[in-house]
Structure formats: structure tokens, C-alpha cells
């Protein structure tokens, strides 16, 4: 038996008037999922435990079977691990976004225009982060370049316990009440303010503006954490597994759990990615490389939700359905029994452009040995169909146990 999780990050949504009062899942054409739905278990799962912010860190950790209450130490250290940063026991890490702030007001009164700085390229970001490190780096504070707009700050012997706001939570809002608070807040606040002075006049941003692109005119610090540790996945589950993702956060979780990082060419964290390449890589890992389990993470729908771009969110869901079709067809052709779990990690409603803690719809399908499934003949994988099923998993880290119960 081969196992796969197809994780459509942020795929769930609320009803959207422009889509005829449908969610993006309801509006999308998903023939592969529609074919499986009547023979699958469809239900709701609470992936974000009470008391936790609805982030992809907590939610993906849950879906992978690691209870956040036991393992979670913050978002940024997961990304730091993926970036190859060696963390000490007393280090504190922070996510460092490159963002676009409005230009005309004093810093305190600026508006968060874009948490991703127009989805800036890694090449451009590398130049900006080099100058940020040159300006602010020290024996205690070190800035590291990651991918696109996602970067990292490590505070050696740092202080934990700050109130830091995710920039995607305040899109189109004033930053006034969202500036850092806590023990080292003055230092972090100064880094952010002075970064605006450096980056707004940087040649990279002047060029971006001349091309009609949004400038990455400030850093934004959030998501602090400390050195994490996860159990070895194979010892815990008895399965050899791997992860496909373009996101440092998910890759970091994989590295901590000793899951194989499956590389795929030309993948990104937006809707312009190599969807088919992910499907092919997953199939090859399961059929040719000796893996029993693949966690295939697709960020595209989440990014679209953050931008309020429902059209491309629907498109992304349709492309995820294509991944499911291609992967399962390869497994069928190879006469390999399989079980798949399809779900978001959390909703990212286009109406509010950020995450919610609402339970997510999931589909659990097995090509054989379906005795453990609660099959109710659902029509499709949608938020409403999942709610109607009456099937509910109250602890997200137990969802994967339902997948692995299929033998």
C-alpha cells in the first residue's frame, strides 16, 4: 500500500458573491476528486488547536501527525532549519518578510500594501537582504536570505516573548497598532524603520518601480521561535516518507522529521508553478525510489487567498485536481494499491486575505481495503459536503492516523 497526502494550502474558503455565492472549491472543476468523492470518506478536521494562531506552521505540523502542543516552538525556526541555519539552544529566530508599505506617510502611519513585495524574486531579494545584513548584522543579530520574500533573522542568545503581527494579517491596513511589542521591541522596531530608509532608495527597488512592480521597501519581523525537535517519522510510523514543497516552512518540518526532501525543477510558492512536475516526482518517489509515503504540498491557493485573487485560486484548485489525477493514474497503471488524503491545512478566505481557524474539509480515498472509512456517498469535496457528512476529527494530528489505518 502506498500513501499520499495532497495538501492544498489555504484551499478552503467562504462563499464568494462573484462566483455565484460559491466557494472556490465549489466553483472549481475537479473531475478527479468528483470521481473519488462518492467512494471516499469526506469530513471536517480541526487542524489548528485552540489557543494557536491559524498558521501554516501549526496546521501542516498537525496534518503530518505532530501534535503542536508537544512539538511546536514557533514558525521561523522551522524555516531556519530548511535554510541550513545552525541554531543554538538559546537562539531566537524571527521570520523576516520583504514587504511593500505605502510611501507618503511617516512609518507609524504607513499601510501594508503587500506582504510579499509583489512576489519579489529570490535573486532580487538576495541583493536587498545582503544590504540589510550589512546595515544591521552584528555578533548578536544575523539576517539570512531565504526564498522570494521569506527570510530569517537569528538573535543569538535572544529574548523570547514578543507580540509580532504576521504581515498577511494586516493587508490594506495601517501598521500603527501592529509594530513590535515586548522586551526587544525597540531593537526590532528600529530595524524595520531604518530598513525603509535603505530599501526605498535601493537600486533593485528603483528598477522594480520603473517596471511597474511593487518595491520591497521594508523588512517586517514576525513569527519568533526557538530551536525545534521532531521525532523521526519512519520510527514513529514505520513508513519511509518524503515531502515535496517549494516552501521553507514545510521543508523544515520534513528535515526535522528526517523525511526525504524530493526536489522538483521550476516549482514556486504561487500559481505559476510546475504542477505536473510535482505529480511526476511523487509517483516516481513511490514507485521507483522505495518510499511508502509522500506529502505533496502546494502553496498556490493560499497565496491567491492572501491576495483576494479568487480567479487564480479556482485555477490553482483545478491544477491540484490535475496532480491527483496524474498521480493516481500512475499508481493504478503500476497495479499499486494506494490511499490518499486530500485537504487544506487551513482556510484562507479571499474576503479577508488571511487565515482562519475553521475546520477544513478533507477527502480520504483508498483504492482497496476501505473497511475503516466512513463512506456516505458525498457528491464532491466541498466545505458544505464535508459539514453535512457529520464526520469530524477534533484533533488534527490524528487525521493522518486514519490514512495509515488503511492497509
C-alpha positions in Angstrom: 0.0 0.0 0.0 1.3 3.5 -1.0 0.1 6.6 0.9 -0.1 10.2 -0.2 -1.2 13.5 1.3 -2.2 16.2 -1.2 -2.1 19.4 0.8 -3.7 22.3 -0.9 -2.5 25.1 1.3 -5.3 27.6 2.1 -7.6 25.9 -0.3 -10.8 26.2 1.8 -12.8 29.5 1.6 -16.0 31.3 2.3 -18.8 31.9 -0.2 -17.8 34.4 -2.8 -20.6 36.5 -4.4 -18.6 36.9 -7.7 -18.5 33.1 -8.0 -22.3 32.9 -7.7 -22.1 32.6 -3.9 -19.9 29.5 -4.2 -16.6 28.8 -2.5 -13.5 28.3 -4.7 -13.7 24.5 -4.1 -17.4 24.6 -5.2 -16.6 26.7 -8.3 -13.6 24.7 -9.4 -13.8 21.9 -12.0 -12.4 18.9 -10.2 -13.1 15.7 -12.1 -10.6 13.5 -10.3 -11.9 14.5 -6.9 -15.5 14.2 -8.1 -14.8 10.7 -9.2 -13.4 9.7 -5.8 -16.0 11.5 -3.6 -18.9 9.0 -3.6 -16.4 6.2 -2.6 -14.4 8.3 -0.1 -14.7 9.5 3.5 -15.4 13.2 3.5 -15.5 15.2 6.7 -14.1 18.1 8.6 -10.9 18.3 10.6 -9.7 20.8 13.2 -6.1 21.3 12.2 -5.5 24.4 14.4 -5.8 23.6 18.1 -7.5 26.2 20.4 -5.0 28.8 21.6 -2.9 28.7 18.5 -2.8 31.2 15.6 -4.0 29.7 12.3 -0.7 29.5 10.6 0.7 27.0 8.0 3.3 26.0 10.6 0.8 24.7 13.2 -1.6 23.3 10.6 0.9 21.4 8.5 2.6 20.0 11.6 -0.9 18.8 12.6 -1.7 17.2 9.3 1.7 15.4 9.3 0.8 13.9 12.7 2.8 16.0 15.1 0.7 17.5 17.9 1.5 21.2 18.1 1.1 21.2 21.9 4.0 18.8 22.1 6.3 19.9 19.3 5.6 23.5 18.3 8.3 26.1 19.2 7.4 28.8 16.6 7.3 29.3 12.8 10.6 30.8 11.9 12.9 28.1 13.4 11.2 25.6 11.0 12.2 27.8 8.1 15.7 28.4 9.6 16.3 24.6 9.6 15.3 24.4 5.9 17.7 27.3 5.1 20.6 25.3 6.7 21.0 27.7 9.7 22.6 26.0 12.7 20.6 27.1 15.8 21.9 27.2 19.4 19.7 26.3 22.3 19.4 29.9 23.3 18.9 31.4 19.9 15.6 33.1 18.9 14.6 33.2 15.3 12.2 35.6 13.5 10.7 35.5 10.0 11.8 38.5 8.1 9.5 39.3 5.2 10.3 41.8 2.5 7.1 43.8 2.2 5.6 46.8 0.4 4.5 49.7 2.6 2.8 52.9 1.4 5.2 55.7 0.7 3.8 59.0 1.7 3.2 58.8 5.4 5.5 58.6 8.5 6.5 55.0 9.2 3.9 54.5 12.0 1.1 55.6 9.7 2.0 53.5 6.7 -0.3 50.9 5.2 0.7 47.3 4.5 0.2 47.2 0.7 1.7 43.7 0.0 3.2 41.2 2.5 5.2 39.6 -0.4 6.5 42.8 -2.1 4.9 41.8 -5.4 6.2 38.3 -5.1 9.8 39.5 -5.4 12.3 37.1 -7.0 14.9 35.4 -4.9 17.6 37.0 -7.0 16.4 40.5 -6.2 15.8 39.6 -2.6 19.3 38.3 -2.2 20.7 41.8 -3.1 18.3 43.5 -0.6 19.0 41.1 2.2 22.7 41.4 1.7 22.4 45.2 2.4 20.1 44.6 5.3 22.7 42.3 6.9 25.4 44.8 6.2 23.4 47.6 7.9 22.1 45.7 10.9 24.1 42.5 11.2 26.2 42.0 14.3 27.6 39.4 16.6 24.1 39.1 18.1 21.8 39.7 15.1 22.2 38.0 11.8 20.0 38.1 8.7 19.7 35.2 6.3 18.3 35.2 2.8 15.7 32.6 2.1 13.4 32.3 -1.0 11.4 35.2 -2.6 10.0 37.4 0.2 10.7 34.9 3.0 13.8 35.4 5.1 15.1 35.0 8.6 16.7 36.9 11.5 18.5 35.0 14.2 19.1 36.7 17.6 22.0 34.9 19.3 21.1 34.5 23.0 17.8 36.3 22.2 14.8 37.1 24.3 11.6 35.2 23.6 8.1 36.6 24.2 7.3 39.4 21.7 4.0 40.3 20.2 4.6 40.3 16.5 1.9 40.5 13.8 2.0 38.4 10.6 2.0 40.9 7.7 -0.6 39.0 5.7 -3.0 39.6 8.6 -2.9 43.4 8.0 -3.0 43.7 4.2 -4.5 47.1 3.3 -4.4 48.2 6.9 -2.4 50.7 8.8 0.6 49.2 10.6 0.3 51.6 13.6 -1.0 49.0 16.1 1.0 46.1 14.7 4.5 47.2 15.3 6.7 45.0 17.6 5.9 44.9 21.3 8.0 43.1 24.0 11.5 43.0 25.5 13.5 43.8 22.4 10.7 45.6 20.6 12.7 48.8 20.3 15.5 47.0 18.5 13.2 45.2 16.1 11.2 48.4 15.5 14.4 50.3 14.7 15.5 47.6 12.2 12.1 47.9 10.4 12.1 51.7 10.3 15.7 52.0 9.2 15.2 49.3 6.6 12.7 51.5 4.9 15.3 54.3 4.5 17.7 51.8 3.0 15.4 49.8 0.8 13.1 52.5 -0.6 16.1 54.1 -2.4 17.8 50.8 -3.3 18.6 50.3 -7.0 16.7 47.0 -7.0 13.6 48.8 -5.9 14.1 51.8 -8.2 14.3 49.3 -11.1 11.2 47.4 -9.9 9.2 50.7 -9.7 10.3 51.7 -13.2 8.9 48.4 -14.4 5.6 48.9 -12.7 6.4 46.4 -9.9 5.9 46.9 -6.2 9.1 47.8 -4.3 10.3 45.7 -1.4 10.7 48.8 0.7 10.8 47.5 4.2 11.5 44.4 6.2 8.8 43.0 8.6 9.7 40.9 11.6 7.3 38.2 13.0 6.8 34.5 13.8 9.5 34.2 16.5 10.6 30.8 17.8 13.3 28.7 19.4 15.1 25.6 18.3 12.6 22.8 17.5 12.8 19.0 17.6 10.5 16.4 16.0 10.5 12.6 16.1 11.9 10.6 13.3 8.9 9.9 11.0 10.0 6.4 9.9 10.5 5.2 13.5 7.2 6.8 14.6 5.1 5.5 11.7 7.0 2.6 10.3 7.0 4.1 6.8 9.7 5.7 4.6 8.4 9.1 3.6 9.2 12.2 1.7 7.9 15.7 1.1 7.5 17.9 -2.0 7.2 21.6 -1.3 8.5 25.0 -2.5 8.1 26.5 1.0 11.0 26.6 3.5 8.5 26.1 6.4 7.3 22.7 5.1 10.7 21.6 4.1 12.0 22.5 7.5 9.4 20.2 9.1 10.5 17.5 6.8 14.1 17.8 7.7 13.4 17.8 11.4 11.4 14.6 11.0 14.0 13.0 8.7 11.7 12.9 5.8 13.3 12.9 2.4 13.2 16.3 0.5 12.0 15.4 -3.0 13.4 18.0 -5.4 11.3 19.2 -8.4 12.5 21.7 -11.0 10.8 25.0 -11.5 8.5 24.9 -8.5 7.4 28.1 -6.8 5.1 29.1 -4.0 2.5 30.7 -6.3 0.1 29.6 -9.1 2.9 29.8 -11.7 4.5 26.5 -10.7 5.3 23.1 -12.1 2.1 21.3 -11.0 2.7 18.3 -13.3 6.3 18.0 -12.2 5.1 17.6 -8.6 2.8 14.8 -9.6 5.5 13.0 -11.6 8.0 13.4 -8.7 5.5 12.0 -6.2 4.8 9.0 -8.4 8.5 8.3 -9.1 9.2 8.5 -5.3 6.5 6.0 -4.5 7.1 3.6 -7.5 10.8 3.8 -8.1 12.6 5.3 -5.1 11.3 3.0 -2.4 9.1 5.4 -0.5 5.9 4.4 1.2 4.5 7.9 1.8 4.6 11.3 0.1 3.4 14.6 1.5 2.8 16.8 -1.6 2.3 20.4 -0.5 1.0 23.0 -2.9 1.1 26.6 -1.8 -0.6 28.3 -4.7 -4.2 28.5 -3.4 -3.0 30.1 -0.2 -1.1 32.8 -1.9 -4.1 33.6 -4.1 -6.3 33.8 -1.0 -3.9 36.3 0.6 -4.2 38.5 -2.5 -8.0 38.1 -2.7 -7.5 36.6 -6.1 -10.4 34.1 -6.3 -10.0 33.5 -10.0 -6.5 32.2 -9.7 -7.4 30.3 -6.5 -10.0 28.4 -8.5 -7.4 27.8 -11.2 -4.9 26.5 -8.6 -7.5 24.1 -7.2 -8.1 22.8 -10.7 -4.4 22.2 -11.2 -4.2 20.4 -7.8 -7.0 18.2 -9.1 -4.8 17.5 -12.1 -2.0 16.5 -9.8 -4.4 14.0 -8.1 -5.4 12.6 -11.5 -1.9 12.2 -12.7 -0.5 10.6 -9.5 -3.4 8.2 -9.0 -3.3 7.1 -12.7 0.4 6.3 -12.4 -0.3 4.2 -9.3 -3.2 2.4 -10.9 -1.2 1.7 -14.1 1.5 0.1 -11.8 -1.2 -2.0 -10.1 -0.3 -0.4 -6.8 -2.9 -0.2 -4.1 -3.0 3.3 -2.6 -4.7 5.6 -0.1 -4.8 9.4 -0.4 -5.7 12.2 1.9 -6.7 15.5 0.2 -7.2 18.6 2.4 -6.1 22.2 3.1 -4.1 23.0 6.1 -6.4 25.9 7.0 -8.8 28.2 5.1 -7.5 31.4 3.6 -10.7 33.2 2.6 -10.3 35.7 -0.2 -12.7 38.1 1.6 -10.3 38.7 4.5 -7.0 37.8 2.8 -5.7 35.9 5.8 -6.0 32.5 7.6 -8.9 31.3 9.8 -9.1 28.5 12.4 -12.2 27.0 10.8 -12.1 23.2 10.4 -11.1 22.1 7.0 -12.8 19.7 4.6 -10.9 16.5 3.8 -11.3 13.6 1.5 -9.8 10.2 2.3 -9.9 7.6 -0.5 -8.5 4.1 -0.8 -8.2 2.0 -3.9 -8.8 -1.1 -1.8 -9.5 -2.2 1.8 -12.0 0.6 2.6 -13.4 -1.0 5.8 -12.0 1.7 8.0 -13.6 4.5 6.0 -16.9 6.2 6.8 -18.3 6.5 3.3 -21.5 8.4 2.9 -21.7 8.9 -0.9 -20.8 12.6 -0.9 -21.0 14.3 -4.3 -17.9 16.4 -4.1 -15.1 17.6 -1.8 -16.5 20.9 -0.6 -16.9 22.8 2.7 -20.7 22.2 2.7 -20.5 18.5 1.7 -17.9 17.9 4.5 -20.1 19.7 7.1 -23.1 17.6 6.0 -21.3 14.3 6.4 -21.3 14.6 10.2 -17.7 13.2 10.2 -15.4 15.3 12.4 -11.8 14.9 13.5 -11.3 17.2 16.5 -7.5 16.8 16.8 -5.7 17.5 13.5 -2.7 15.4 14.3 -4.9 12.3 14.4 -6.1 12.7 10.8 -3.1 11.0 9.3 -3.7 8.0 11.6 -7.0 7.5 9.6 -4.9 7.4 6.4 -2.4 4.9 7.8 -5.1 2.7 9.2 -5.9 1.7 5.6 -3.8 -1.4 5.0 
